[in-house]
Amino acid sequence: MSNSAINFQELLDRVDNDRQLLYELFSIFKDEFPGNLARLRDAVTRGELKEIAKLSHTFKGTLGNLAAAQAMNSAAHLEQAARIGQAAQLSAAFADFERDANSTLTELETYMAEARPA
């Protein structure tokens, strides 16, 4: 799927086709995502550049590990805007990130059913 938020085959390759491990990774992300997103949203609202950069950097790594390239790139853009002090761009960059991250989460829900160990 070229419009896919996650490269599922790449993920399977990374974990040597260990669906139990993949399911665990998905579960951790799904559990932590809402709270981390809320913290990032609050930091953007308050214009806390260091916190935005830190949280976006964490999301960037996590999403990269999940082979979610678009959301990872959106997190990188938000991180960069915060690091160089582009306050005017933060709301738009966050909106892009939130959209892409939510698409990733939606796909994760589908893939979790496929990756659930037998």
N, C-alpha and C positions, 0 to 999 in steps of 0.2 A: 504494500500500500504506500504510494508515494505521498499521500496526504496525511499519513499517519503521524501522530505526535510522538510515538515511540517506535523505535526500530526493534521489534520483538525478537527477530532472528539474531540481531547483534547481542541482545541481552542473553539469549540462550547460549550463544557461543561464549560469552564472557564467564558464565557460570558452569561451563562444561555440561550444558543441558540438565543441570540440577534444578528441577522444578520446585523442589522443597525450598532451596535457598532463594530462588527467584520469588516464590510466594512470600517468604519472610521479608525480603527486601521491599516488596510492594506493600506489605502490611505496615512496616515501620514508616515508610513514606506517607502512606494514607493516614496513619494515626497522628503523625507529627505535622502534617501539612497545614491543617486549619489554624493551629496556634501560631506557627511560624509566619503564615501569611498575615494573620491579624497583627502580629508584632511589626511586620514590615509595613503594613498599611498605616499603622499608628506612627511609625517613624517618618513615613512620607508626609503624613498630615502635619506633623510637628516640624518637618524640615530638618531632621537630625541626620546630617550627611554621613557622619561616621557610622552610625547605627544602620543606615540604609546600605552603605557600602559593605559592612560586615555581613548583614543578613542576606543581601543579594549574592555575595561571594559564596556563602554557604549553600544557597539554593543552586547557584551555578554548578558547584561541584556535585551536589546530590543529583541534579537533573542530568548532568553529564554521565554520571555512573549509571543512570537509568536509560541511557541512550535516547534522551528526549532533547534532540538538538535545537528545535525552535524555542522551546521554553528556556533552555540553557543560554541560548543567544540573547533572549530577552532579559534574562537575569544579568548577563554580562553587560548589556547596554545600560541597564539601570545602575549597576555597580559603577560603571565608568562615569555616568552623569553625576553620581554622588561624589566620586573621588575628585573630579575636576570642578565641582561646585556649580554645576548647571542646574540651579534650583528651578528655573523656569521649565525645564524639560522633565522634571521628576514625575509630575502627575501623569503625563502622557506615557512616559517610559514604564511607570508602574501599571497603568491600564493595559499596556501591551503585555507586560509580564503576567499580570493576573489572568488575562484571557488565555495566553498560551499555557500557563501552569494549570488552569482549570481544564483545558482540553486534555492535557496530559493526565490529570487525575481521572477524568471520564474514561480515557482509554485504559488506565490502570484497573479500573473497576471491571472492565471487560476481560482484560488479560488475567486478572486475579482468578476469575472463574476457570480460565484455561490452564493456569499454572498451578491451581490447587492440587496438592499431592493426592494420589489415590488412596 
